[in-house]
Amino acid sequence: MITFEDVDKVYASGEMKVHALKGVSLHIHEREFVSIMGPSGSGKSTLMNVIGCLDKPSSGIYTLDGINVGTASSKQLSQVRNQKIGFVFQNFNLLKRTSAIENVELPMLYGGRAKKERLEKAQYCLERVGLKDRMYHKPNELSGGQQQRVAIARALSNDPAIILADEPTGNLDSASSEEIMNIFRTLNDNGNTIVVVTHETDIAAYTQRIICFRDGRIETDRFNMERGVI
């Protein structure tokens, strides 16, 4: 599903060039649950941006579900992001004056789906993450863990095959973090491919495979035998 072949990513800053990714080759299979780890500046966030079609490789080939991202147009990449990928961020990125159900409806609104269909799907997604009784609460009426569950429901609204989560537990306490990772585990069991960027080893322990980056390169890529392998 996700294939990198000798991918480089170079950012230009004035006359300086920063090599964020250096010859990265990897394959993430459908229905895998993978964590990406590494210290600050290791390249893990750049990798996530490229996987999520928010950025293109400078060289090499990135193929997502048969689509060559490097040669795709902006319109094609926008369609890929909307149809194939659900994003979950550390800071939740919810509209503060908007209810949980309205936040979940947003991607479907941009996708042109009918209001009745949006409402029914948003309700279903919120029920999947255990927020049936919080649908009409605004973010400031929800705990951090509940806000992240709204963000996960929003990510699910367009039925993505892949969920990309960038430090999804970074702003949560340990109990809420466990809650969120168990939701991801259930979603993976139900068929979603999930990629999580984290610097926390206890969060990576929930995943089936742990890829560690350092200086823009893959340092280790190992299966988590405690979790098992699909």
Salt bridges, closest charged atoms under 4 A:
GLU32 OE1 - ARG209 NH1 2.97
ASP55 OD1 - LYS9 NZ 3.12
ASP65 OD2 - LYS84 NZ 2.80
GLU105 OE1 - ARG118 NE 3.35
GLU117 OE2 - ARG113 NH2 3.14
GLU120 OE2 - LYS116 NZ 2.53
ASP133 OD2 - ARG134 NH1 3.32
ASP159 OD1 - LYS121 NZ 2.61
GLU167 OE2 - HIS199 ND1 3.12
GLU179 OE1 - ARG149 NE 3.41
GLU219 OE2 - ARG214 NE 3.19
ASP221 OD2 - ARG209 NH2 2.79
